[in-house]
């Protein structure tokens, strides 16, 4: 897809090198060069061990020990912000892989192990295969937790000229983490926080609705604080719009997202794009993972050569030699950014709000995007005439515009929750391509054994809303 968008201006800051570590640790080893540049990846700790001394900005009496009070300054506050932003960029594509698997975005052609269970919608099989690791909930809970640690020093030490925007970004990331968990992870999950003195606050089991409500308040704070950054405003306002969609508060959406220009984006940066890496690895190993093409009967025709999803021929199917397989080329390299919020998504929200209000402009909004924001332009849509068909058309457009950005699972669950669709009518069902049948999961399970290792309040697994 070629987007005709303008790069939005943003605050000048160093480019972070996000960590790929998933562990929350009390101590962390970093280089003197990282400390002197102010790019420090903090976990929930009180100190950092370093390999050598640095001179100037962060000099301390003991060159091997950096305490919170030693970085109680604007550079330390910015380092904490960069830690949160880096982890956010790093983790987002990983969860988008799992969303692609459990929905209709990616399809298996032959068995490959652990990922089969997600693609097959087999929650119990997935939990049994994973064991005690929880890279789904754990990653996002970690981001929420680290963002909590970053807020007090930003309030205390960030320069007046950037404090509002820095707070806006971190609050928006907290909101995004809570919202992504609510949309993708089965209810009963925890969302842990941290006290003012950096002590963990263990959550009890949450419903999807309560997590969405929590996310909404974080986005409200981000919108209140944002000042000059169009990127951070886009993340905050589009995130708030998603929360309102999930809550069915359609009448409130337009006022929130209308300030976001269609060309505005908030993207990951400085990462290894896991979506590209996985699809590339699978394609090099043979045609075992491909772009979904009406997967399980209910899936979208993603491999239909729509310019929003560029394709490369991947060979013929091992299970059906008459079927051609295609790999996604939406991301072209390991550093390709993933769009986490955009003006295009804001327009899609406005279209849904208009549809609920009985405003015929809903389809004009979709057609403007098709004419102006993809090359080559797509032909205009016509109103299909019935309420159900209109929702189908709108969510088909969302599926193509937001392909492989981690939105699809939230959309399918919203069709069930807000529109009364049966799960068997929106998720892939029937015979599974590599054997057996699809299961009944409509969310990614959290791993109870993993949560019980650290949180005494989580005593049971997935629950209802």
Buried (B, 14 or more C-beta within 10 A) or exposed (E): BEBEBEEBEBBEBEEBBBBEEBEBEEEBEBEBEBBBBBBBBBBBBEBBEBEEBBEEEBEBEEBEEBEBEBBEBBBBBBBBBBBBBBBBBBBBBBBBBBBBBBBBBBBBBBBBEEBBBBBBBBBEBBBEBBEEEBBBBBBBBBBBBBBBBBBBBBEEBBEEEBBBBBBBBBBBBBBBBBBBBBBBBBBBBBBBBBEEEBEBEBBEBBBBBBBBBBBBBBBBBBBEBBBBBBBBBBBBBBBBBBBBBBBEBBEBBBEBBBBBBBBBBBBBBBBBBBBBBBBBEBBEEBBBBBBBBBBBBBBBBBBEEBBBBBBEEBBBBBEEEEBBBBBBBBBEEEEBBBBBBBBBBBBBBBBBBBBBEEBEEBBEBBBBBBEEBBEEBBEEBEEEEEEEEBBBBBBBBBBBBBBBBBBBBBBBBBBBBBBEBEBBEBBBBEEBBBEEEBBEBBBBBBBBEBBBEBBEEBEEBBEEE
